[in-house]
């Protein structure tokens, strides 16, 4: 729909079109008018890039208790057990819902289930249902087809959220702060529109693009987390950034992930001389949780001065590899790598944001009328390290839970909201400033706030963030907004949250490893940041 008609009001405004956003839209659209805002095309999201699959208790060899235990162990003492149980116990229902929508999961007629289950790092049994090695794409295609067919869903492609509209920003005294919608930029036409809503949902994914090397798409710039923070939401555990151990290392392979399932099906990590190294780091070898594998690779690369290490599954039959990993096989072949005969060069890369906006099990945030779901949210499921393939599961379970809560809320009368004011700004004169700041931010975050951290590195990163923010705030105040400027502003806010959280954690736990604090504290505590600390509270809870 063209944006010229859109100084509009929706029952529910969803910002983000990944699995969480699409799930919510489909579960609300029977009797609610839904606006779905996406920065690029409908299918451009991190969900669509997910290869491995969705973890769920589906076979008789598995159990809720086993899945919960694996999740808690990977989470290094910081998972919310009640939330973990809630998600796991609803996992089979979530998969059935996806199957009913037409998701073509890989079949296995020889199994009791009728579908093939694979195993990934940290899982004690095979429980990951998948669509070959392109699960996210298969799920997104099926859901997007249903969303496009729904008359109650208005899809706004190539629109970028600028900021949330709240009672506090409007100067209204209404008791609790409330979200009334968002300002949204039409990135093609260049105009900012006002979208009001009874309920607004942040489903914008994570913040992988804050780092130089990432498996995430270009859209993963921490938008929802930054907007929620600026609106007054608490943010938790942003120091826990998951680095996927195996991103393809090749000059022409931007952000291409080599699925965890390759190791689950027997892939071995090797040094250039062909020797294995994982058994020396963990008894589980290549099937250890991601934080352990990523640190082991980082250690070996730095110790030996390597540009990459190698993931080798060439000992498996060629037909098996082509059937189970068609996307990986064909992409590697395009780059001159035949995975049936030779190992794959890989390096760790930023992959998943375990922290985010604090929510409950219905996706509710600190602001009335504002929800957060998916990677944008911190539900407590992932703790200090996300168990492989739990993320897509969380998107579906929490997306459906949030829809149920929103559907129970009374409809509100539409309020007149102020239009975006551009009367005191001009067109930018030097947009090169944005690209230079973007590059600087991603480089120092990679060097100073990566897999292994020190207090001095974090202090250096904080100093540079302070300088960058001054430049960006001045730029934002004086020039018309663009998509690039909005993303840079959100990345700087998100980087600041990551560094502040990391500086507050004086231990090594899960994905946060500090050389200055190598031991784990006896008591596991979340890091919770608040813009307006409550009386008697501090930045940490």
Secondary structure, DSSP 8 states (H G I E B T S, - for coil): --GGG-SEEEEEEEE--SHHHHHHHHHHTTTS-EEEE-SSSTT-SSGGG--S-EE---STT--HHHHHHHHHHHTTT-S-HHHHHHHHHTHHHHHHHHHHTT----EETTSSSEE-EE--TT-SS--EE-STT-HHHHHHHHHHHHHHT-TTEEEETTEEEEEEEEHHHHT---SS-BEEEEEEEETTT--EEEEEEEEEEE-----GGGSSSBSS-TT-S-HHHHHHHHHT--EE-TT-EEEEEEEE--TT-TT-B--HHHHHTT-EEE-TTS-B-GGGT-TTGGGS-HHHHHHHHHHHHHHHT-S-EEEE-TTS-HHHHHHH-HHHHHHHHHTT--TTTS-EEEEEEEEEE--EEE--TT-B-SSBTEEE-GGGEE-SSSTTS--TT-HHHHHHHHHHHHHHHHHTS-------------TT-B--S-THHHHHHHHHHHHHHHHHSSSEE-HHHHHHHHHHHHHHHHHHHHHHHHB---HHHHHHHHHHHHHHHHHHHHHH--S-BTTBEESTT-S--SS----EE-SS--TT--S--
